Amino acid sequence: MDVAFSRSFAQRARDLADKADPFTRKRLLVVAEKYDAKLGKHSPASRNLQRTLRLPRTVPAVSVISDAGEA
């Protein structure tokens, strides 16, 4: 495949991802990442996909910690 084609197709996928819903955006960014990998580089968008969000700490429900002797 031609380098110019891969570069332009990856950019086109990123441009479409900017306008897409979250479900489609994620998949378009994966496509862009694959075309960038063919060029030997990682796209900035792919780095954002790999970051994970921290989950908030949850507090157990009050019923769980009340009188442990009751059944």
N, C-alpha and C positions, 0 to 999 in steps of 0.2 A: 504494500500500500504506500502511496505517496505521502511524504512528510507533510506537505502543505494541506493535503486532504485531512489527515489525522488531526492536525492542529486546528483547522477550521471546523471540523466536525465536533471536536471537544469544546470549542468556544460556542458553537451553536447550541450544544446540549446545556452548557452553563447559562446561556442567555434564556433558553426556554425554562430552565429550572428557576430562574429569578421570578418568573411569572406564574409558576405552577403551584398547585396545592402541595402541602407537606408530603403526602404519600408519593406523588409523582416526582417532586423535587429530589427526594432521596435517591430514587432510581435513575433520574437523569444525571445526577452528580456521580453516581457509580459508573455510568456509561462514559462520562467525561474523564473520570479517573482512568478507566481502561485505555482510552485513546491516548491520554497523557503518558501512561506506562509504556505504550508502544514507542513513544518518542524518548523514553528514558527519563521522565521527570514526573513528579507528583503534583497534582493540581492543588491550589490553596483550598478549594472546596472539599477535597477528600480529607484533608487534615481536620476540617470541622466535623466531618462525619465520624471520625474516629474518637473524638472527645466524648467522654461520657458525662452525663449530668449526675450530680450528687443527689441522692434521694434524701428527703427530709427525715429526721429522726421522728419516730412515732412513739407516743406514750401509750402504755397499755390502758385498756378501758377500765373504768373504776370497778366494775363488777368482777374483774379478774383479780384485783388485788384486795378486795374486801374479804373479811373473815374467812381465812383459809380452812377452818374447821367445819364449815357448813358444806353440805353436799347437795 
